[in-house]
Every structure is written in C-alpha cells, then in structure tokens.
Amino acid sequence: MATLYTRSDLVFLAKVAEAANRFEDMLEFMDKVASLDHEEGLTFEERKMFSNAFKIVITQLRNNWRAANSLEARELAKESSTVLSLIQRHKATIVHELEDYCRRILEHVERKFLPAATTSESKVFYHKTSGDYHRYLAAHATGEKRRTLVQKSFESYEVAWQLADSQLTSTDPTRLGLGLNFSVFFYELLDSPDRACHLAKHAFDTALERLDDIPEDSATDSIRLLHLLKDNLTLWMEDSEAAPHPCQKEHQEQTDSESGEGTVVM
C-alpha cells in the first residue's frame, strides 16, 4: 500500500531532500504539493521551495546539455568520429528530460497557480515563471516550434513586466528578477542587444533611484539582483563594441532568491 503523506509531510520531506542535496527528490515532493487540491494556491514558503526545486534541476540539465554540446562540437570538427552518435543520443536524452520538467511546471503554473493568484506580486511571479520555462524550451527547439515558444515566452514576460512596472516598487526583488530574465530573453532568443540593454538599464536605474527605500527583509536580494543587472549591462555593452555577434557570452540570470529564486551564472 502506498504511503499517504499530508501536505505538511511533503513540504517537510522536500526540506530534508534539499538539505541532503537530493534535488530531484525535492522536486518530486514539491510536485506532489503542487498537485494537491488547494484553491488558495501555494504559500510563500511553498512557492519558494517549488520554484527552487525546478530551477536547480533545470539548471543542472542545462549545464549537462552545454557540456554534451561542447563534446559534440569537438567530434564534429574531426574528419571522422566513432562516438558522435553516442554523444548525440545522450544529448537528446538530456533535452527530453529538460522538456519534461519544463512542461510539468508550466502545467502547474498556467492551470492552477496563475488563476489562483490574487496579489500583483504573485501574478508577476507566475507570469515570469511562464516566460522563463517557455524560454528554456525555446532554446532547444527549432523551426515553427521554436517560434511558437519564443512568442509564448515573450507574451508571458510582457504581461509580467507591464504589471510589475505599474504595480510593484522599483526595488522589489520579483520585479528586478523579471527585468534581469526578460532582458536575457531579448539578448539570447531575439538577438536584440539594444532592447536587452534598454530594459536592463531601465530596471537598474529606476531601482537605484529608490535604493534608500529598500525594505530590510528584501535588501539582500534586491542588491544582489542590481549587481547582476549591472554585470550584464557591462558585458553586453563591451561585447557590442568588440564584436558584431556577442550572443555566445554567458549572462547572469535569476534562478533562486528570496522572491522564489537566487543567482547563478547561466
């Protein structure tokens, strides 16, 4: 007989899995929490854990894909290779896993959490999440599928940004994280450094004007995100002066902070 866990049991087990660095287990426990019937949506703590679990696993898979892609490129440069097909199959397996996790979180967000969101901050957060995971899917897609995913990502980010720009303070971590990731979307998927820099600079400058007003409980996240926005702006501006095609550079991106995500090099 299968063990029946309560909602609090599942959250506790997810914390245990996180402490043990068993992030796929953490994801599965929080996926079960997300699948429960609760009209009010996730609590702030549950939302943070739910988001972190998926982000950590997805980040690991994206790093796995980059490593496999590098190996594939090395083999393709050779006149002949005995292992190229093996690498390509492994790379396809990574993409399949990544797509599965992305679609799972998108189903939760779009069918359950967005309709249940009542505050401006939570609406921005979930629209941003939709933009993020459609972007991750688009990065490994081609043709019409890629165009559709890019459009869905843009629409989600755009709704989130319009709401954040009018309803959230300029120093709010959720708003700053959105500005960071939306600008990366313009840079990576639309190959538009000008729009990326314009958005990142707007998010950075408007927050800088209100730096003295940052609430103490969110100051650490807000300041860290401001540093990441500044890092990207510096990198992109240097690249635009140095090379015509700078989009192969890595950028800073929000992935797991107090607002539901933090920061790593992507």
CYANA upper distance limits for C-alpha pairs under 8 A (distance plus 0.5 A):
  5 TYR  CA      9 ASP  CA      6.08
  5 TYR  CA     10 LEU  CA      6.74
  6 THR  CA     10 LEU  CA      6.83
  7 ARG  CA     11 VAL  CA      6.89
  7 ARG  CA     33 VAL  CA      6.58
  7 ARG  CA     36 LEU  CA      8.38
  8 SER  CA     12 PHE  CA      6.62
  9 ASP  CA     13 LEU  CA      6.63
 10 LEU  CA     14 ALA  CA      6.60
 10 LEU  CA     29 PHE  CA      6.04
 10 LEU  CA     30 MET  CA      7.43
 10 LEU  CA     32 LYS  CA      7.93
 10 LEU  CA     33 VAL  CA      7.03
 11 VAL  CA     15 LYS  CA      6.86
 11 VAL  CA     29 PHE  CA      7.50
 11 VAL  CA     30 MET  CA      7.21
 11 VAL  CA     33 VAL  CA      7.75
 11 VAL  CA     46 GLU  CA      7.71
 12 PHE  CA     16 VAL  CA      6.86
 13 LEU  CA     17 ALA  CA      6.65
 13 LEU  CA     26 MET  CA      7.92
 13 LEU  CA     29 PHE  CA      7.35
 14 ALA  CA     18 GLU  CA      6.60
 14 ALA  CA     25 ASP  CA      7.62
 14 ALA  CA     26 MET  CA      4.92
 14 ALA  CA     27 LEU  CA      7.88
 14 ALA  CA     29 PHE  CA      5.98
 14 ALA  CA     30 MET  CA      6.93
 14 ALA  CA     49 MET  CA      8.38
 15 LYS  CA     19 ALA  CA      6.66
 15 LYS  CA     26 MET  CA      7.63
 16 VAL  CA     20 ALA  CA      6.75
 16 VAL  CA     26 MET  CA      8.44
 17 ALA  CA     21 ASN  CA      6.65
 17 ALA  CA     22 ARG  CA      5.43
 17 ALA  CA     23 PHE  CA      6.86
 17 ALA  CA     25 ASP  CA      6.49
 17 ALA  CA     26 MET  CA      5.60
 18 GLU  CA     22 ARG  CA      6.31
 18 GLU  CA     23 PHE  CA      6.30
 18 GLU  CA     26 MET  CA      6.37
 22 ARG  CA     26 MET  CA      6.86
 23 PHE  CA     27 LEU  CA      6.55
 23 PHE  CA     53 ALA  CA      6.61
 23 PHE  CA     56 ILE  CA      7.50
 23 PHE  CA     57 VAL  CA      6.99
 24 GLU  CA     28 GLU  CA      6.78
 24 GLU  CA     53 ALA  CA      7.87
 24 GLU  CA     57 VAL  CA      6.95
 25 ASP  CA     29 PHE  CA      6.77
 26 MET  CA     30 MET  CA      6.73
 26 MET  CA     53 ALA  CA      6.46
 27 LEU  CA     31 ASP  CA      6.36
 27 LEU  CA     50 PHE  CA      7.47
 27 LEU  CA     53 ALA  CA      5.28
 27 LEU  CA     54 PHE  CA      6.47
 27 LEU  CA     57 VAL  CA      8.30
 28 GLU  CA     32 LYS  CA      6.79
 29 PHE  CA     33 VAL  CA      6.98
 30 MET  CA     34 ALA  CA      6.62
 30 MET  CA     46 GLU  CA      8.27
 30 MET  CA     49 MET  CA      7.67
 30 MET  CA     50 PHE  CA      5.84
 30 MET  CA     53 ALA  CA      7.99
 31 ASP  CA     35 SER  CA      6.70
 31 ASP  CA     50 PHE  CA      7.71
 32 LYS  CA     36 LEU  CA      7.04
 34 ALA  CA     42 LEU  CA      7.93
 34 ALA  CA     50 PHE  CA      8.29
 34 ALA  CA    108 HIS  CA      7.29
 35 SER  CA    108 HIS  CA      8.01
 38 HIS  CA     42 LEU  CA      8.40
 39 GLU  CA    116 ALA  CA      7.03
 40 GLU  CA    116 ALA  CA      6.61
 40 GLU  CA    117 ALA  CA      8.40
 41 GLY  CA    112 LYS  CA      7.88
 41 GLY  CA    113 PHE  CA      6.23
 41 GLY  CA    116 ALA  CA      6.34
 41 GLY  CA    117 ALA  CA      7.65
 42 LEU  CA     46 GLU  CA      6.05
 42 LEU  CA     47 ARG  CA      6.00
 42 LEU  CA    113 PHE  CA      8.11
 43 THR  CA     47 ARG  CA      6.47
 44 PHE  CA     48 LYS  CA      6.65
 45 GLU  CA     49 MET  CA      6.81
 46 GLU  CA     50 PHE  CA      6.39
 47 ARG  CA     51 SER  CA      6.49
 47 ARG  CA    260 GLY  CA      7.06
 48 LYS  CA     52 ASN  CA      6.51
 48 LYS  CA    258 GLU  CA      7.67
 48 LYS  CA    259 SER  CA      7.42
 48 LYS  CA    260 GLY  CA      4.62
 48 LYS  CA    261 GLU  CA      7.43
 49 MET  CA     53 ALA  CA      6.47
 49 MET  CA    260 GLY  CA      7.86
 50 PHE  CA     54 PHE  CA      7.08
 51 SER  CA     55 LYS  CA      6.55
 51 SER  CA    256 ASP  CA      8.03
 51 SER  CA    260 GLY  CA      6.39
 51 SER  CA    261 GLU  CA      7.18
 52 ASN  CA     56 ILE  CA      6.46
 52 ASN  CA    255 THR  CA      7.96
 52 ASN  CA    256 ASP  CA      6.08
 52 ASN  CA    260 GLY  CA      7.13
 52 ASN  CA    261 GLU  CA      6.48
 53 ALA  CA     57 VAL  CA      6.91
 54 PHE  CA     58 ILE  CA      6.47
 54 PHE  CA    101 TYR  CA      7.81
 54 PHE  CA    105 ILE  CA      7.99
 55 LYS  CA     59 THR  CA      6.37
 55 LYS  CA    255 THR  CA      6.66
 55 LYS  CA    256 ASP  CA      7.59
 55 LYS  CA    261 GLU  CA      8.27
 56 ILE  CA     60 GLN  CA      6.73
 56 ILE  CA    255 THR  CA      8.32
 57 VAL  CA     61 LEU  CA      6.85
 58 ILE  CA     62 ARG  CA      6.61
 58 ILE  CA     98 LEU  CA      6.79
 58 ILE  CA    101 TYR  CA      7.84
 58 ILE  CA    102 CYS  CA      8.33
 59 THR  CA     63 ASN  CA      6.67
 59 THR  CA    266 MET  CA      8.43
 60 GLN  CA     64 ASN  CA      6.63
 61 LEU  CA     65 TRP  CA      6.59
 61 LEU  CA     94 ILE  CA      6.97
 61 LEU  CA     95 VAL  CA      8.44
 61 LEU  CA     97 GLU  CA      8.35
 61 LEU  CA     98 LEU  CA      6.77
 62 ARG  CA     66 ARG  CA      6.77
 62 ARG  CA     98 LEU  CA      8.15
 63 ASN  CA     67 ALA  CA      6.81
 64 ASN  CA     68 ALA  CA      6.75
 64 ASN  CA     94 ILE  CA      7.72
 65 TRP  CA     69 ASN  CA      6.39
 65 TRP  CA     91 LYS  CA      6.66
 65 TRP  CA     94 ILE  CA      6.83
 65 TRP  CA     95 VAL  CA      7.77
 66 ARG  CA     70 SER  CA      6.62
 67 ALA  CA     71 LEU  CA      6.89
 68 ALA  CA     72 GLU  CA      6.60
 68 ALA  CA     87 ILE  CA      7.14
 68 ALA  CA     88 GLN  CA      8.41
 68 ALA  CA     90 HIS  CA      8.13
 68 ALA  CA     91 LYS  CA      6.36
 69 ASN  CA     73 ALA  CA      6.65
 69 ASN  CA     91 LYS  CA      7.67
 70 SER  CA     74 ARG  CA      6.80
 71 LEU  CA     75 GLU  CA      6.83
 71 LEU  CA     87 ILE  CA      7.85
 72 GLU  CA     76 LEU  CA      6.59
 72 GLU  CA     84 LEU  CA      6.88
 72 GLU  CA     87 ILE  CA      6.74
 72 GLU  CA     88 GLN  CA      7.39
 73 ALA  CA     77 ALA  CA      6.80
 74 ARG  CA     78 LYS  CA      7.52
 75 GLU  CA     80 SER  CA      8.20
 75 GLU  CA     81 SER  CA      6.53
 75 GLU  CA     83 VAL  CA      8.23
 75 GLU  CA     84 LEU  CA      6.51
 76 LEU  CA     80 SER  CA      8.26
 76 LEU  CA     81 SER  CA      8.01
 76 LEU  CA     84 LEU  CA      7.82
 83 VAL  CA     87 ILE  CA      6.86
 84 LEU  CA     88 GLN  CA      6.70
 85 SER  CA     89 ARG  CA      6.63
 86 LEU  CA     90 HIS  CA      6.75
 87 ILE  CA     91 LYS  CA      6.56
 88 GLN  CA     92 ALA  CA      6.64
 89 ARG  CA     93 THR  CA      6.80
 90 HIS  CA     94 ILE  CA      6.90
 91 LYS  CA     95 VAL  CA      6.87
 92 ALA  CA     96 HIS  CA      6.66
 93 THR  CA     97 GLU  CA      6.82
 94 ILE  CA     98 LEU  CA      6.66
 95 VAL  CA     99 GLU  CA      6.54
 95 VAL  CA    140 HIS  CA      7.72
 96 HIS  CA    100 ASP  CA      6.71
 97 GLU  CA    101 TYR  CA      6.89
 98 LEU  CA    102 CYS  CA      6.69
 98 LEU  CA    137 LEU  CA      8.41
 99 GLU  CA    103 ARG  CA      6.58
 99 GLU  CA    137 LEU  CA      6.76
100 ASP  CA    104 ARG  CA      6.73
101 TYR  CA    105 ILE  CA      6.92
102 CYS  CA    106 LEU  CA      6.66
102 CYS  CA    133 TYR  CA      6.17
102 CYS  CA    134 HIS  CA      8.11
102 CYS  CA    136 TYR  CA      8.12
102 CYS  CA    137 LEU  CA      7.56
103 ARG  CA    107 GLU  CA      6.54
103 ARG  CA    133 TYR  CA      8.45
104 ARG  CA    108 HIS  CA      7.06
105 ILE  CA    109 VAL  CA      6.66
105 ILE  CA    133 TYR  CA      8.47
106 LEU  CA    110 GLU  CA      6.37
106 LEU  CA    129 THR  CA      8.46
106 LEU  CA    130 SER  CA      6.66
106 LEU  CA    133 TYR  CA      7.50
107 GLU  CA    111 ARG  CA      6.22
107 GLU  CA    112 LYS  CA      8.22
108 HIS  CA    112 LYS  CA      5.92
108 HIS  CA    113 PHE  CA      6.89
109 VAL  CA    113 PHE  CA      5.25
109 VAL  CA    114 LEU  CA      6.19
109 VAL  CA    126 TYR  CA      6.88
109 VAL  CA    129 THR  CA      8.25
109 VAL  CA    130 SER  CA      7.57
110 GLU  CA    114 LEU  CA      6.08
110 GLU  CA    115 PRO  CA      7.80
110 GLU  CA    130 SER  CA      8.05
111 ARG  CA    115 PRO  CA      7.40
112 LYS  CA    116 ALA  CA      6.80
113 PHE  CA    117 ALA  CA      6.49
113 PHE  CA    126 TYR  CA      7.70
114 LEU  CA    123 LYS  CA      6.84
114 LEU  CA    126 TYR  CA      6.51
114 LEU  CA    127 HIS  CA      7.90
117 ALA  CA    122 SER  CA      6.27
117 ALA  CA    123 LYS  CA      6.09
118 THR  CA    122 SER  CA      7.45
118 THR  CA    123 LYS  CA      7.57
119 THR  CA    123 LYS  CA      6.76
120 SER  CA    124 VAL  CA      6.62
120 SER  CA    163 LEU  CA      7.59
120 SER  CA    164 ALA  CA      7.97
120 SER  CA    167 GLN  CA      6.98
120 SER  CA    168 LEU  CA      7.80
121 GLU  CA    125 PHE  CA      6.59
121 GLU  CA    164 ALA  CA      8.00
121 GLU  CA    168 LEU  CA      7.43
121 GLU  CA    174 THR  CA      7.59
122 SER  CA    126 TYR  CA      6.69
123 LYS  CA    127 HIS  CA      6.60
123 LYS  CA    160 ALA  CA      7.79
124 VAL  CA    128 LYS  CA      6.44
124 VAL  CA    159 VAL  CA      8.38
124 VAL  CA    160 ALA  CA      5.15
124 VAL  CA    161 TRP  CA      7.86
124 VAL  CA    163 LEU  CA      7.08
124 VAL  CA    164 ALA  CA      6.71
124 VAL  CA    174 THR  CA      7.88
124 VAL  CA    175 ARG  CA      8.14
125 PHE  CA    129 THR  CA      6.66
125 PHE  CA    160 ALA  CA      7.99
125 PHE  CA    174 THR  CA      6.86
126 TYR  CA    130 SER  CA      6.72
127 HIS  CA    131 GLY  CA      6.80
127 HIS  CA    156 SER  CA      5.71
127 HIS  CA    157 TYR  CA      6.89
127 HIS  CA    159 VAL  CA      7.43
127 HIS  CA    160 ALA  CA      5.80
128 LYS  CA    132 ASP  CA      6.62
128 LYS  CA    156 SER  CA      6.87
128 LYS  CA    157 TYR  CA      6.00
128 LYS  CA    160 ALA  CA      6.37
128 LYS  CA    178 LEU  CA      6.68
129 THR  CA    133 TYR  CA      6.76
130 SER  CA    134 HIS  CA      6.61
130 SER  CA    153 SER  CA      7.29
130 SER  CA    156 SER  CA      6.50
130 SER  CA    157 TYR  CA      8.24
131 GLY  CA    135 ARG  CA      6.56
131 GLY  CA    152 LYS  CA      7.61
131 GLY  CA    153 SER  CA      4.62
131 GLY  CA    154 PHE  CA      7.03
131 GLY  CA    155 GLU  CA      7.99
131 GLY  CA    156 SER  CA      5.38
131 GLY  CA    157 TYR  CA      5.63
132 ASP  CA    136 TYR  CA      6.85
132 ASP  CA    153 SER  CA      7.35
132 ASP  CA    181 ASN  CA      7.81
133 TYR  CA    137 LEU  CA      6.75
133 TYR  CA    153 SER  CA      8.16
134 HIS  CA    138 ALA  CA      6.57
134 HIS  CA    149 LEU  CA      6.16
134 HIS  CA    150 VAL  CA      7.47
134 HIS  CA    152 LYS  CA      7.06
134 HIS  CA    153 SER  CA      5.51
135 ARG  CA    139 ALA  CA      6.70
135 ARG  CA    149 LEU  CA      7.42
135 ARG  CA    150 VAL  CA      6.86
135 ARG  CA    153 SER  CA      6.07
135 ARG  CA    185 PHE  CA      7.61
135 ARG  CA    189 LEU  CA      8.30
136 TYR  CA    140 HIS  CA      7.74
137 LEU  CA    141 ALA  CA      7.02
137 LEU  CA    146 ARG  CA      8.49
137 LEU  CA    149 LEU  CA      7.42
138 ALA  CA    142 THR  CA      8.18
138 ALA  CA    145 LYS  CA      8.23
138 ALA  CA    146 ARG  CA      5.51
138 ALA  CA    147 ARG  CA      8.17
138 ALA  CA    149 LEU  CA      5.72
138 ALA  CA    150 VAL  CA      6.33
138 ALA  CA    189 LEU  CA      8.48
139 ALA  CA    146 ARG  CA      8.11
139 ALA  CA    189 LEU  CA      7.79
140 HIS  CA    146 ARG  CA      8.35
141 ALA  CA    145 LYS  CA      6.72
141 ALA  CA    146 ARG  CA      5.28
142 THR  CA    146 ARG  CA      5.28
142 THR  CA    147 ARG  CA      8.18
143 GLY  CA    147 ARG  CA      6.98
144 GLU  CA    148 THR  CA      6.65
145 LYS  CA    149 LEU  CA      6.78
146 ARG  CA    150 VAL  CA      6.53
147 ARG  CA    151 GLN  CA      6.67
148 THR  CA    152 LYS  CA      6.77
149 LEU  CA    153 SER  CA      6.57
150 VAL  CA    154 PHE  CA      6.62
150 VAL  CA    189 LEU  CA      7.68
151 GLN  CA    155 GLU  CA      6.62
152 LYS  CA    156 SER  CA      6.71
153 SER  CA    157 TYR  CA      6.69
154 PHE  CA    158 GLU  CA      6.39
154 PHE  CA    185 PHE  CA      8.43
155 GLU  CA    159 VAL  CA      6.69
156 SER  CA    160 ALA  CA      6.70
157 TYR  CA    161 TRP  CA      6.46
157 TYR  CA    178 LEU  CA      8.09
157 TYR  CA    182 PHE  CA      6.72
158 GLU  CA    162 GLN  CA      6.62
159 VAL  CA    163 LEU  CA      6.78
160 ALA  CA    164 ALA  CA      6.47
160 ALA  CA    178 LEU  CA      8.19
161 TRP  CA    165 ASP  CA      6.29
161 TRP  CA    175 ARG  CA      8.16
161 TRP  CA    178 LEU  CA      7.60
161 TRP  CA    179 GLY  CA      8.02
162 GLN  CA    166 SER  CA      6.87
163 LEU  CA    167 GLN  CA      6.22
163 LEU  CA    168 LEU  CA      8.08
164 ALA  CA    168 LEU  CA      5.43
164 ALA  CA    169 THR  CA      8.33
164 ALA  CA    175 ARG  CA      6.25
165 ASP  CA    169 THR  CA      8.28
165 ASP  CA    170 SER  CA      7.98
165 ASP  CA    175 ARG  CA      8.17
168 LEU  CA    172 ASP  CA      6.92
168 LEU  CA    175 ARG  CA      7.25
169 THR  CA    175 ARG  CA      8.17
170 SER  CA    175 ARG  CA      7.36
170 SER  CA    176 LEU  CA      7.87
170 SER  CA    203 ALA  CA      7.63
170 SER  CA    206 THR  CA      6.35
170 SER  CA    207 ALA  CA      5.19
170 SER  CA    210 ARG  CA      7.68
171 THR  CA    175 ARG  CA      7.71
171 THR  CA    176 LEU  CA      7.17
171 THR  CA    206 THR  CA      8.44
171 THR  CA    207 ALA  CA      5.32
171 THR  CA    208 LEU  CA      8.35
171 THR  CA    210 ARG  CA      7.35
171 THR  CA    211 LEU  CA      7.63
171 THR  CA    214 ILE  CA      6.69
171 THR  CA    222 SER  CA      6.66
172 ASP  CA    176 LEU  CA      6.73
172 ASP  CA    214 ILE  CA      8.38
172 ASP  CA    218 SER  CA      8.10
172 ASP  CA    222 SER  CA      7.16
173 PRO  CA    177 GLY  CA      6.40
173 PRO  CA    218 SER  CA      7.44
173 PRO  CA    221 ASP  CA      6.57
173 PRO  CA    222 SER  CA      5.53
173 PRO  CA    225 LEU  CA      7.82
173 PRO  CA    258 GLU  CA      8.38
173 PRO  CA    259 SER  CA      6.54
174 THR  CA    178 LEU  CA      6.64
174 THR  CA    259 SER  CA      6.20
175 ARG  CA    179 GLY  CA      6.73
176 LEU  CA    180 LEU  CA      6.67
176 LEU  CA    203 ALA  CA      6.90
176 LEU  CA    204 PHE  CA      8.32
176 LEU  CA    222 SER  CA      7.54
176 LEU  CA    225 LEU  CA      6.85
176 LEU  CA    226 LEU  CA      7.83
177 GLY  CA    181 ASN  CA      6.72
177 GLY  CA    225 LEU  CA      7.07
177 GLY  CA    253 GLU  CA      8.34
177 GLY  CA    254 GLN  CA      6.09
178 LEU  CA    182 PHE  CA      6.26
179 GLY  CA    183 SER  CA      6.50
179 GLY  CA    199 LEU  CA      7.13
179 GLY  CA    200 ALA  CA      6.43
179 GLY  CA    203 ALA  CA      6.30
180 LEU  CA    184 VAL  CA      6.94
180 LEU  CA    200 ALA  CA      6.75
180 LEU  CA    203 ALA  CA      8.47
180 LEU  CA    225 LEU  CA      8.12
180 LEU  CA    228 LEU  CA      8.12
180 LEU  CA    229 LEU  CA      6.46
180 LEU  CA    252 GLN  CA      8.39
180 LEU  CA    253 GLU  CA      6.68
180 LEU  CA    254 GLN  CA      7.24
181 ASN  CA    185 PHE  CA      6.76
181 ASN  CA    253 GLU  CA      6.29
181 ASN  CA    254 GLN  CA      6.96
182 PHE  CA    186 PHE  CA      7.05
182 PHE  CA    196 ALA  CA      8.22
182 PHE  CA    199 LEU  CA      8.37
183 SER  CA    187 TYR  CA      6.80
183 SER  CA    195 ARG  CA      7.82
183 SER  CA    196 ALA  CA      4.78
183 SER  CA    197 CYS  CA      7.46
183 SER  CA    199 LEU  CA      6.38
183 SER  CA    200 ALA  CA      6.27
184 VAL  CA    188 GLU  CA      6.34
184 VAL  CA    196 ALA  CA      6.97
184 VAL  CA    251 HIS  CA      7.83
184 VAL  CA    253 GLU  CA      7.83
185 PHE  CA    189 LEU  CA      5.94
185 PHE  CA    190 LEU  CA      7.35
185 PHE  CA    196 ALA  CA      8.13
186 PHE  CA    190 LEU  CA      5.43
186 PHE  CA    191 ASP  CA      6.72
186 PHE  CA    192 SER  CA      5.86
186 PHE  CA    193 PRO  CA      7.39
186 PHE  CA    195 ARG  CA      6.83
186 PHE  CA    196 ALA  CA      5.58
187 TYR  CA    191 ASP  CA      5.42
187 TYR  CA    192 SER  CA      5.56
187 TYR  CA    193 PRO  CA      5.61
187 TYR  CA    195 ARG  CA      8.15
187 TYR  CA    196 ALA  CA      5.90
187 TYR  CA    247 CYS  CA      7.34
188 GLU  CA    192 SER  CA      8.20
188 GLU  CA    247 CYS  CA      6.66
191 ASP  CA    247 CYS  CA      7.43
192 SER  CA    196 ALA  CA      6.75
193 PRO  CA    197 CYS  CA      6.46
193 PRO  CA    236 TRP  CA      7.43
193 PRO  CA    240 SER  CA      8.11
194 ASP  CA    198 HIS  CA      6.57
195 ARG  CA    199 LEU  CA      6.63
196 ALA  CA    200 ALA  CA      6.60
197 CYS  CA    201 LYS  CA      6.29
197 CYS  CA    233 LEU  CA      6.54
197 CYS  CA    236 TRP  CA      7.76
197 CYS  CA    237 MET  CA      8.31
198 HIS  CA    202 HIS  CA      6.61
199 LEU  CA    203 ALA  CA      6.73
200 ALA  CA    204 PHE  CA      6.55
200 ALA  CA    229 LEU  CA      6.60
200 ALA  CA    233 LEU  CA      7.40
201 LYS  CA    205 ASP  CA      6.31
201 LYS  CA    229 LEU  CA      8.18
201 LYS  CA    233 LEU  CA      7.65
202 HIS  CA    206 THR  CA      6.49
203 ALA  CA    207 ALA  CA      6.75
204 PHE  CA    208 LEU  CA      6.58
204 PHE  CA    226 LEU  CA      6.63
204 PHE  CA    229 LEU  CA      6.95
204 PHE  CA    230 LYS  CA      7.71
205 ASP  CA    209 GLU  CA      6.88
206 THR  CA    210 ARG  CA      7.49
207 ALA  CA    211 LEU  CA      6.66
207 ALA  CA    226 LEU  CA      8.44
210 ARG  CA    214 ILE  CA      7.50
214 ILE  CA    218 SER  CA      7.51
214 ILE  CA    219 ALA  CA      6.25
214 ILE  CA    222 SER  CA      8.24
215 PRO  CA    219 ALA  CA      6.47
216 GLU  CA    220 THR  CA      8.47
218 SER  CA    222 SER  CA      6.63
218 SER  CA    258 GLU  CA      8.00
219 ALA  CA    223 ILE  CA      6.49
220 THR  CA    224 ARG  CA      6.66
221 ASP  CA    225 LEU  CA      6.64
221 ASP  CA    257 SER  CA      6.88
221 ASP  CA    258 GLU  CA      7.01
221 ASP  CA    259 SER  CA      8.37
221 ASP  CA    262 GLY  CA      8.13
222 SER  CA    226 LEU  CA      6.69
223 ILE  CA    227 HIS  CA      6.80
224 ARG  CA    228 LEU  CA      6.92
224 ARG  CA    263 THR  CA      8.46
225 LEU  CA    229 LEU  CA      6.69
225 LEU  CA    254 GLN  CA      7.99
225 LEU  CA    263 THR  CA      8.19
226 LEU  CA    230 LYS  CA      6.68
227 HIS  CA    231 ASP  CA      6.61
228 LEU  CA    232 ASN  CA      6.73
228 LEU  CA    252 GLN  CA      6.26
228 LEU  CA    253 GLU  CA      7.84
229 LEU  CA    233 LEU  CA      6.69
229 LEU  CA    252 GLN  CA      8.06
230 LYS  CA    234 THR  CA      6.64
231 ASP  CA    235 LEU  CA      6.65
231 ASP  CA    252 GLN  CA      7.77
232 ASN  CA    236 TRP  CA      6.42
232 ASN  CA    251 HIS  CA      6.59
232 ASN  CA    252 GLN  CA      6.80
233 LEU  CA    237 MET  CA      6.47
234 THR  CA    238 GLU  CA      6.61
235 LEU  CA    239 ASP  CA      6.59
236 TRP  CA    240 SER  CA      6.55
236 TRP  CA    246 PRO  CA      8.08
237 MET  CA    241 GLU  CA      6.95
238 GLU  CA    242 ALA  CA      6.64
239 ASP  CA    243 ALA  CA      6.14
239 ASP  CA    244 PRO  CA      8.34
239 ASP  CA    246 PRO  CA      5.96
240 SER  CA    244 PRO  CA      6.90
240 SER  CA    245 HIS  CA      8.28
240 SER  CA    246 PRO  CA      7.14
250 GLU  CA    265 VAL  CA      7.50
250 GLU  CA    266 MET  CA      6.45
251 HIS  CA    265 VAL  CA      6.61
251 HIS  CA    266 MET  CA      6.16
252 GLN  CA    263 THR  CA      7.78
252 GLN  CA    264 VAL  CA      6.85
252 GLN  CA    265 VAL  CA      5.32
252 GLN  CA    266 MET  CA      6.34
253 GLU  CA    263 THR  CA      6.67
253 GLU  CA    264 VAL  CA      6.83
253 GLU  CA    265 VAL  CA      6.91
253 GLU  CA    266 MET  CA      6.55
254 GLN  CA    261 GLU  CA      6.78
254 GLN  CA    262 GLY  CA      6.09
254 GLN  CA    263 THR  CA      5.27
254 GLN  CA    264 VAL  CA      7.35
255 THR  CA    261 GLU  CA      5.06
255 THR  CA    262 GLY  CA      5.23
255 THR  CA    263 THR  CA      5.61
255 THR  CA    264 VAL  CA      7.04
256 ASP  CA    260 GLY  CA      6.28
256 ASP  CA    261 GLU  CA      2.90
256 ASP  CA    262 GLY  CA      3.46
256 ASP  CA    263 THR  CA      6.33
257 SER  CA    261 GLU  CA      4.03
257 SER  CA    262 GLY  CA      3.71
257 SER  CA    263 THR  CA      7.26
258 GLU  CA    262 GLY  CA      7.47
